[in-house]
Every structure is written in C-alpha cells, then in structure tokens.
Amino acid sequence: MTEAARHLDEYVRALNTHDWKQVRPLIDDNAVFIFSEGTYVGIRAIEDAVQRTFALITDEHYQVMNQHWLWETEISALCYYDFAWRGKIDGREASGGGRGTSVLHITPKGWKIIHEHLGPAARS
C-alpha cells in the first residue's frame, strides 16, 4: 500500500470517529470539497460542513470501496471510489452512498487531501 492510499484510509478512519480534531490534520488548509449540497473552499468552510454532517448522522459508519488510483507520484495522487454510509438521522436508520474523488498532495507536514468530490453514483 502506498503512502497516499494509507493517508486516504486514515482519513476514512478519522471520519468514523466523528472527532474533527482527528480529521483536521489530514486536510490541506486550502482544500476544496464538493458535496451534493454545496462547495466548500478552505478549512473553515469544510469544518462547518463536516461538523453539520457529524451532528445530523449519529452512529455513522462511512466506508470507501473499489479504490482506483488514476495517478500517483511522489508528490500527488488522485483516487476515485465508491462510498457508502449508514447511521441514524433523527433516531431512524438511514444510509446512502455514491461515487467520490480525492486528490492528495505532499506538503512539508506530509500527505494532505486538497480536493474531495462526493456525489451520487453515476448511471450506466
């Protein structure tokens, strides 16, 4: 497993803790995240979006499957994948999923996610 792949796995593990302090170090300050409900530019906007999700979905389990590394160098990498989540919203079981893309790059502090795009699964 490459360093970029390890970083993405660590990011998923951190998300499943629902603890922003564990997620934060894995994301670049200038990252851009695109979710179904909006585009978030910079770490503060991303934190707000992620914290809203943490508050909305309790007992959540998030997973990334079928990773395809489109490119990977010593300084950057791009991965697309399927994702799924399950948890509770307002006390009721809920689940969802789709397709995602993550771009990672190396910084003086190690690998960071600089871009993430999560959306519905593509139709064939």
N, C-alpha and C positions, 0 to 999 in steps of 0.2 A: 504494500500500500504506500502510495506517495505521501509527501507532506501535505499537499493540497487536499487530498482525499481524507487524510487524518483530521485536517482542520474542519472540513465540512462535517465529518462525523462528530467532532467535538461540539460544533455549533448546534447540531440536532440534539445532542445530549444536553447541552446547556438550555436550549429552549424547553425541553421537557422538565426542567427544574422549576420553571416559571419564576426564576430569580434573575432579574435584569442585571444584577452585579456579575453573574456568571456569563451572560450573553454579551454584554457590552464590550469586553476586551477582544472579542472575535470579529468585530465590525469596524471598518475604517470610519474615521470621523466625517469624511466627505462622501460616504456611500449614498447611493440612490436605490430605494426599494420601491417596487411597483406591486401593489396588491389589487385585488378586484375593486376595492372601494377607493383607491387613490394612489397617488405618487408621493413619496416621502423623501425629501432631499436633506441630507445631513443627519448627524447622530441624534439630535434632539427631536426632530420630527419622527425619526424611526423609533426612538424610545417611546414616544407618545403612542404611536400606532401599535407597537408590540405590547405595551402595558395595557392598552384597551382590550386587546385580544386576551391577554392573561386574565383580566377582570371578567370578561364575557364568558370564557370557556373554562370551567373548573374540571379537575381530574382529567386534564387533557393528556393525550399521548399523540405525539407527532412523529411521523416517520418518512424517510426518504428511501425510495426503492429504484431499481433499474437505472443506476447512475451511468451516464455516458459522458466520458471526458472528451470533449471535442478538440481541445488543445490543452497542452500542459508543458510549460517551460520552467526554467529555474526561477522565473520572476512572476509568472502569471498562469492562470488556468481558467477554463470555462467548462462547466458541467451542466447538463440538463438531465432531468429526472422526473419521476412520478412522485407525488407526495400524497399522504393521507393523514387525517387526524380524526380522533374520536374523543368525546368528553361529554360534559353536561352544560347545557345552556338553560338557565332558569330551572335547574333541577331535573331537566329532561335529557335523556340520551340524545346525542347529536353526532353527526360525522360528516366528513366531506373529503375532498381531495382534488387533485388536478395535476398540472404539469408545472415544473419550475425550472428556472435557470439561475445559476450563481456564477459570478465572476469573482475570482480571488486574485490577490496580488501580494507580493512580498514587500514588507516595509522594514525599517530598522528594528521594529518590535516583533517581527515575524509575519506569518500569513494573516491576512485580513480579508473579509468579504467586502468588496467595493460595490457590488451590484447584486440585487436579488429581484427576480420577477416571478410571482406566483399567480397562476390563473387557472381557469377551467381546463379540463382535458381537451385536447384537440380532437375534432371529429374526423373520422376517416372518410 
